[in-house]
Amino acid sequence: MQKEGKKKVKVHYSRKENLTGILFVVPALIPLLIFWVIPVVWSGGLSFTDWDMMSENINFMGLKNFASLLRDPKFGDVLWNTLVFAVGSTVPTIVLGLLVALLMNGARKGTGVYRTVIFAPYITPMVAVSVVWSWIFEPRVGILNYILGLFGLPGSQWTQSSSTAMLSVLIVTVWKGIGWTMIFYMEALRKVPQSLKEAAAIDGANGFQQFWKVTLPMISPTTFFLVIMSSISSLQAYDQIQVLTQGGPAGSTRTLLYYYYQEAFRNFETGKASAVAVVLVLITVALSWAETEISKKTVFYN
């Protein structure tokens, strides 16, 4: 019996059709080109210069700005702070968002109200949220230390101490992001086939085993998406740091993006700041690549 292979159909487009397609794409490409591609290329070029944002003269420096970063003792601390912030904000946001989604998924009444209340912080501007939390964290009259005192627990300096400032910023960031992850997980959990859970239950799996062996693999694409987006967002965090701590105390909350801001707009070392931006872009690309490679073995696409 002769096997018939699938024939590949080649589609030929006329020059007019190709031109029409290009014309439809151009409006979307123009903003991308103006506000992303050109600034990235320009910033990369500035990283090899000594421009101070004021002088008309721009001198080529080669790799001196990058060498200056490596010699700067602050830069190592900045990288560490960025790592701590990225992990400390991404992991709790995803875990707590999943837990809240599981609770909402099992609730029968009031789900819409609860979902709205939990999601509301995410759509509130970060600056406004940070201002409110700065009052909550205030050591003397803040409500957080007052509540701790009611339970006989000692208060804290929160944003005013280098040992707790990063924790304070993370609390605000995680609190704001839980609602966002919850929405994605609620939709993902809704799409998990009930038949798979029933089959696992027939095989003797308890509730936790059903969650671990069935639910988690089925929602792994959503988890992968949230990890990527949360990681990139954490690398770009600025507003909450500016309002709550201004990178302090003693540089304990200074991340790469905030370091870039200080070098560019306080010290007017635009070349060095652009080098920081290049490093930030490279870290973002490397992180996205690593997470994508890991996902090939851990993400289940049904």
C-alpha positions as CSV (number, residue, x, y, z in Angstrom):
1,M,0.0,0.0,0.0
2,Q,1.5,3.3,-1.1
3,K,1.7,6.0,1.5
4,E,0.7,9.4,0.4
5,G,2.7,12.2,1.9
6,K,1.3,15.6,2.7
7,K,1.8,18.0,-0.1
8,K,3.1,21.4,0.8
9,V,1.1,24.2,-0.7
10,K,3.1,27.2,-1.6
11,V,1.2,30.5,-1.5
12,H,2.4,33.2,-3.7
13,Y,1.5,36.8,-2.9
14,S,1.4,39.5,-5.4
15,R,3.5,42.7,-5.0
16,K,0.3,44.6,-4.3
17,E,-0.6,42.2,-1.5
18,N,2.8,42.4,0.0
19,L,2.7,46.2,0.0
20,T,-0.7,46.2,1.6
21,G,0.6,44.0,4.4
22,I,3.6,46.2,5.0
23,L,1.3,49.3,5.1
24,F,-0.8,47.7,7.8
25,V,2.4,46.8,9.9
26,V,4.1,50.2,9.5
27,P,1.8,52.1,12.0
28,A,2.7,49.7,14.7
29,L,6.4,49.7,13.9
30,I,6.8,53.5,13.9
31,P,6.1,53.9,17.7
32,L,8.3,50.9,18.4
33,L,11.1,52.4,16.3
34,I,10.8,55.8,17.8
35,F,10.3,55.0,21.5
36,W,12.3,51.7,21.8
37,V,14.8,50.8,19.0
38,I,16.3,54.3,18.5
39,P,16.6,55.1,22.3
40,V,18.2,51.7,22.9
41,V,20.7,52.1,20.1
42,W,21.4,55.7,21.2
43,S,21.9,54.7,24.8
44,G,24.2,52.0,23.7
45,G,26.3,54.5,21.8
46,L,26.4,56.9,24.7
47,S,27.8,54.2,26.9
48,F,31.1,54.6,25.0
49,T,31.3,58.3,25.5
50,D,31.9,60.8,28.3
51,W,28.8,63.0,27.6
52,D,27.6,64.9,30.7
53,M,24.2,65.9,29.3
54,M,25.2,69.6,29.2
55,S,28.4,69.8,27.1
56,E,28.3,70.0,23.3
57,N,31.4,68.0,23.1
58,I,31.1,64.2,23.1
59,N,34.3,62.2,23.4
60,F,34.7,58.5,22.6
61,M,35.8,56.6,25.8
62,G,35.8,53.0,24.5
63,L,35.1,50.5,27.4
64,K,36.2,52.9,30.1
65,N,32.7,53.4,31.4
66,F,32.2,49.7,31.8
67,A,35.6,49.3,33.5
68,S,34.6,52.1,35.8
69,L,31.5,50.2,36.8
70,L,33.5,47.1,37.6
71,R,35.9,49.1,39.8
72,D,33.0,50.9,41.6
73,P,32.4,49.2,44.9
74,K,28.8,50.4,44.8
75,F,28.1,48.5,41.6
76,G,28.5,45.1,43.3
77,D,26.0,46.1,46.0
78,V,23.6,47.4,43.4
79,L,23.7,44.0,41.5
80,W,23.1,42.2,44.8
81,N,20.2,44.5,45.7
82,T,18.7,44.0,42.3
83,L,18.9,40.2,42.6
84,V,17.4,40.3,46.1
85,F,14.6,42.5,44.9
86,A,13.9,40.4,41.8
87,V,13.7,37.1,43.7
88,G,12.0,38.6,46.8
89,S,9.3,40.2,44.7
90,T,8.7,37.6,42.0
91,V,8.5,34.5,44.1
92,P,6.1,35.7,46.8
93,T,3.9,37.5,44.3
94,I,3.4,34.3,42.3
95,V,3.0,32.0,45.3
96,L,0.5,34.3,47.1
97,G,-1.3,35.1,43.9
98,L,-1.8,31.4,43.3
99,L,-3.0,30.8,46.8
100,V,-5.5,33.6,46.6
101,A,-6.7,32.3,43.2
102,L,-7.2,28.8,44.7
103,L,-9.3,30.3,47.5
104,M,-11.3,32.4,45.0
105,N,-11.8,29.3,42.8
106,G,-13.4,27.5,45.7
107,A,-15.6,30.3,46.9
108,R,-19.2,30.3,45.9
109,K,-20.4,33.7,47.0
110,G,-18.9,37.1,46.8
111,T,-16.1,36.1,44.4
112,G,-16.5,39.2,42.2
113,V,-16.3,41.6,45.2
114,Y,-13.2,39.9,46.7
115,R,-11.6,39.8,43.3
116,T,-12.2,43.5,42.8
117,V,-10.9,44.4,46.2
118,I,-7.7,42.3,45.8
119,F,-7.1,43.5,42.2
120,A,-7.7,47.2,43.1
121,P,-4.1,47.9,44.3
122,Y,-2.7,46.8,41.0
123,I,-4.6,49.4,39.0
124,T,-3.7,52.1,41.6
125,P,-0.7,54.2,40.6
126,M,2.5,53.0,42.3
127,V,3.4,56.5,43.5
128,A,0.0,56.9,45.3
129,V,0.4,53.4,46.8
130,S,3.9,54.2,48.0
131,V,2.9,57.5,49.6
132,V,0.2,55.7,51.6
133,W,2.6,52.9,52.7
134,S,5.2,55.5,53.7
135,W,2.6,56.7,56.3
136,I,1.9,53.1,57.3
137,F,5.7,52.5,57.8
138,E,6.3,55.7,59.8
139,P,8.1,54.5,63.0
140,R,6.5,56.9,65.5
141,V,2.9,57.3,64.4
142,G,2.5,54.7,61.6
143,I,-0.3,52.2,61.9
144,L,1.9,49.2,61.3
145,N,4.0,49.7,64.5
146,Y,0.8,50.5,66.4
147,I,-0.7,47.2,65.4
148,L,2.5,45.4,66.3
149,G,2.3,47.1,69.7
150,L,-1.2,45.8,70.3
151,F,0.2,42.2,70.1
152,G,3.1,43.1,72.3
153,L,5.6,43.0,69.4
154,P,8.4,45.5,69.1
155,G,8.1,48.1,66.4
156,S,10.6,48.7,63.6
157,Q,12.2,51.5,61.7
158,W,11.1,50.0,58.4
159,T,12.1,52.3,55.6
160,Q,14.5,54.3,57.9
161,S,16.8,51.4,58.6
162,S,19.1,49.7,56.2
163,S,18.2,46.3,57.7
164,T,14.5,46.6,57.0
165,A,14.3,49.1,54.1
166,M,14.4,46.4,51.4
167,L,11.8,44.3,53.2
168,S,9.6,47.4,53.3
169,V,9.9,48.0,49.6
170,L,9.2,44.3,48.9
171,I,6.1,44.3,51.0
172,V,4.6,47.2,49.0
173,T,5.6,45.6,45.7
174,V,4.2,42.1,46.5
175,W,1.0,43.6,48.0
176,K,0.4,45.5,44.8
177,G,1.1,42.6,42.4
178,I,-0.9,39.8,44.1
179,G,-4.1,40.8,42.4
180,W,-2.5,40.8,39.0
181,T,-1.2,37.2,39.3
182,M,-4.5,36.1,40.9
183,I,-6.5,37.1,37.8
184,F,-4.3,35.1,35.5
185,Y,-4.3,32.1,37.8
186,M,-8.1,32.2,38.3
187,E,-8.5,31.9,34.5
188,A,-5.9,29.1,34.3
189,L,-7.5,27.1,37.1
190,R,-10.9,27.4,35.4
191,K,-9.5,25.7,32.3
192,V,-8.0,22.7,34.2
193,P,-10.1,19.7,33.0
194,Q,-12.2,18.3,35.9
195,S,-11.9,14.8,34.3
196,L,-8.2,14.7,35.1
197,K,-8.8,15.5,38.8
198,E,-11.5,12.8,38.9
199,A,-9.2,10.3,37.2
200,A,-6.5,11.1,39.8
201,A,-9.0,10.7,42.6
202,I,-10.0,7.3,41.3
203,D,-6.3,6.3,41.3
204,G,-6.2,7.2,45.0
205,A,-4.6,10.7,44.9
206,N,-5.5,13.0,47.7
207,G,-6.2,16.7,47.4
208,F,-2.6,17.8,47.6
209,Q,-1.4,15.1,45.2
210,Q,-4.1,16.2,42.7
211,F,-2.9,19.8,43.0
212,W,0.8,18.8,42.6
213,K,0.5,16.2,39.9
214,V,-2.5,17.6,37.9
215,T,-3.2,21.3,38.6
216,L,0.3,22.6,38.7
217,P,1.4,21.0,35.4
218,M,-1.7,22.2,33.7
219,I,-1.2,25.8,34.8
220,S,2.5,25.8,34.2
221,P,2.3,28.0,31.0
222,T,0.6,30.7,33.1
223,T,3.3,30.3,35.7
224,F,6.0,30.7,33.1
225,F,4.4,33.8,31.7
226,L,4.0,35.4,35.2
227,V,7.6,34.6,36.1
228,I,8.9,36.2,32.9
229,M,6.7,39.3,33.3
230,S,7.3,39.7,37.1
231,S,11.1,39.3,36.7
232,I,11.3,42.0,34.0
233,S,9.0,44.2,36.0
234,S,11.2,43.8,39.1
235,L,14.3,44.8,37.1
236,Q,12.5,48.0,36.1
237,A,11.2,49.0,39.6
238,Y,11.7,52.6,40.4
239,D,8.6,54.5,41.7
240,Q,8.3,52.7,45.0
241,I,12.0,53.0,45.7
242,Q,12.0,56.7,44.9
243,V,9.0,57.4,47.2
244,L,9.8,55.1,50.1
245,T,13.6,55.1,50.4
246,Q,15.3,57.1,47.6
247,G,17.7,54.2,47.3
248,G,18.7,54.3,51.0
249,P,19.4,54.1,53.8
250,A,23.1,53.7,52.9
251,G,22.3,52.4,49.5
252,S,20.5,49.3,50.9
253,T,17.6,49.6,48.3
254,R,19.6,51.0,45.4
255,T,18.9,48.7,42.4
256,L,20.2,49.0,38.8
257,L,17.5,51.2,37.5
258,Y,17.7,53.6,40.5
259,Y,21.5,53.6,40.1
260,Y,21.1,54.6,36.5
261,Y,18.8,57.4,37.6
262,Q,21.4,58.7,40.1
263,E,24.3,58.6,37.7
264,A,22.3,60.2,34.9
265,F,20.3,62.9,36.6
266,R,22.1,63.6,39.8
267,N,25.8,63.1,38.9
268,F,25.3,63.9,35.2
269,E,27.5,61.1,34.1
270,T,25.4,60.1,31.1
271,G,28.0,57.8,29.6
272,K,28.3,55.8,32.8
273,A,24.6,55.8,33.2
274,S,24.2,54.5,29.7
275,A,26.6,51.7,30.5
276,V,24.4,50.8,33.5
277,A,21.4,50.7,31.1
278,V,23.3,48.4,28.7
279,V,24.1,46.0,31.6
280,L,20.4,46.1,32.6
281,V,19.3,45.2,29.1
282,L,21.8,42.4,29.0
283,I,20.7,41.0,32.3
284,T,17.0,41.2,31.2
285,V,17.8,39.3,28.0
286,A,19.9,36.7,29.8
287,L,17.2,36.2,32.4
288,S,14.5,35.8,29.8
289,W,16.7,33.3,27.8
290,A,17.5,31.3,30.9
291,E,13.8,31.1,32.0
292,T,12.8,30.1,28.5
293,E,15.3,27.3,28.4
294,I,14.2,26.1,31.8
295,S,10.6,26.2,30.7
296,K,11.3,23.7,27.9
297,K,11.6,21.0,30.5
298,T,9.1,22.3,33.1
299,V,6.3,23.8,31.2
300,F,3.5,21.5,30.0
301,Y,1.6,22.7,27.0
302,N,-1.7,20.7,26.5
